[in-house]
Amino acid sequence: MIGPMQTDRLPRPRLVIFDLDGVVYRGDHVVAGAPQLIARLRDAGVLVRFATNNSTRMPGDFAGRLTALGVPAAADEIVTSTTATIEYLRRHLPEVRRVLAVGEAGLGAMLRGAGYEVTPAHEAVGPEPDGSPLLVSYDAVVAGLDLRFSFRSLAAAQAAIRAGARLIATNNDARYPTRHGFLPGAGSMVAAISTASGVEPAVIGKPEPGMFSAILEQLEVIPGDALVVGDNPDADVIAANRAGIRCVLVLTGVANASEADGLEGDRRPYLVARDPSDLAARFGTWLT
């Protein structure tokens, strides 16, 4: 833990890393005050990056979405759990070539772009009514959020893992916020696969610190000069604390005020802000 949760001013950072879902936008709607805060930080010379557990799209897709919502961004400013997963596979599992992908099209496209042979889980089952999987060997099952997740996808992932494939989770978020409430996240699908296969996953995205550490290394910024802005104590806050970075928890996504009051240990943020406008005020007079 970096320090006590407090309500005083924040020190000026060199770098601010924003989560996306629940912090910059919810569903198709921008979070009020987020574009203005990000623009003011950029104008003040602060580096801005984005780190999301969302594995469904490519960085360029997120950049286009942000720009359309009034937050101009480039693809190289965005780290996703998929890009982090590919880096993990390259560094730690270089023998992996054939991948069974449980996820949206963006996950498969990025894995293919990185040189992997990819089969979507929903295509890896035969025509039998019981959903029996095709007898194909895989080196790894990479699982993220999959809106087509089904019994057949689960059966294919189970069979691949029981035959020796590694189970890699792009992230373990049990839920994610939308403007209509919460929906199941990738962690819900990963939990089903882990239960069916009896194998615990290697989790790549937040709450693991890898995405934040990679951004610090790329920009040559020390943890004490960075700040994370997130909405999820079980993902953003834990990952930031593990990376040695101060984290501001905004109450525009997963957590509410009563939940924030009870946070302890690695789930306890450096500071809680109601929303981006409240956070802007905590920076003080230098953020004009």
Disulfide bonds with the S-S distance in Angstrom:
none
